[in-house]
Amino acid sequence: MKDERGAGTKMADDLNKKNKQETLRAVKFGLFSVSAGIIEVIVFTGMDMFTALGYWPCYLTALICSVIWNFTLNRRYTFRSANNVPVAMMKVAAFYCVFTPVTTIGGDYLADNLGWNNYLVLGLTMACNFITEYLYDRFFVFGKTIDTNDIAKRKAEKMKNA
């Protein structure tokens, strides 16, 4: 009976460890997304203030800058993936082949046709992007290759030797 309780405790400990890892992963993604959001806002604001371009060219340029930054950091540090970079980028590009037209056309309509504030539209779009991209990256882009890069391997080795 004592062994069964010990096995149950070990399973509970493993589950708690996995939950903590996933929580930390989500927090990292959030922090890197904030930094990508800052880049997106800076690029968008610069283009909005210093060019005569409408909403969509400002948004699209800012989004591309943000995506490249976010992909690079999250692949390396959040998902710690050693997967094939071109394959992962193509998967992310597929996400943005759907997300970008929907948000560009929708955002342009809200901002330029309905008179919504450009920054309100941008903020709503960024919030939607944050949630959907995390899920897409976590389960599709990096799902099978999480914790396979050199950083993850060094950490696992350190834990094993501790």
Residue pairs with C-beta under 8 A, 6 or more apart in sequence:
25 78
25 79
25 138
25 146
26 134
28 74
28 77
28 78
29 74
29 78
29 134
29 137
29 138
30 130
32 70
32 73
32 74
32 77
32 78
33 70
33 130
33 133
33 134
35 69
35 70
35 73
36 66
36 67
36 69
36 70
36 73
37 66
37 126
37 130
39 62
39 65
39 66
39 69
40 62
40 63
40 65
40 66
40 122
40 126
41 62
41 122
42 62
43 58
43 61
43 62
43 65
43 66
44 58
44 59
44 61
44 62
44 118
44 122
47 53
47 57
47 58
47 61
47 62
48 58
48 118
51 57
51 58
54 108
54 112
55 107
55 108
55 111
55 112
55 118
55 121
56 104
56 105
56 107
56 108
58 118
59 103
59 104
59 107
59 108
59 122
59 125
60 100
60 104
63 96
63 100
63 103
67 92
67 96
70 133
71 88
71 89
71 92
74 137
75 81
75 83
75 85
75 88
75 142
76 149
76 151
77 151
79 137
79 138
79 141
79 142
79 145
79 146
79 147
80 146
80 147
80 148
80 149
80 151
80 152
81 88
81 142
81 145
81 146
81 147
81 148
81 149
82 145
82 148
82 149
82 150
83 142
83 144
83 145
83 148
88 141
88 142
91 140
91 141
92 137
92 141
95 132
95 133
95 136
95 141
99 129
99 132
99 133
103 125
103 128
103 129
107 121
107 122
107 125
110 116
110 121
111 117
111 118
111 121
138 146
146 152
147 156
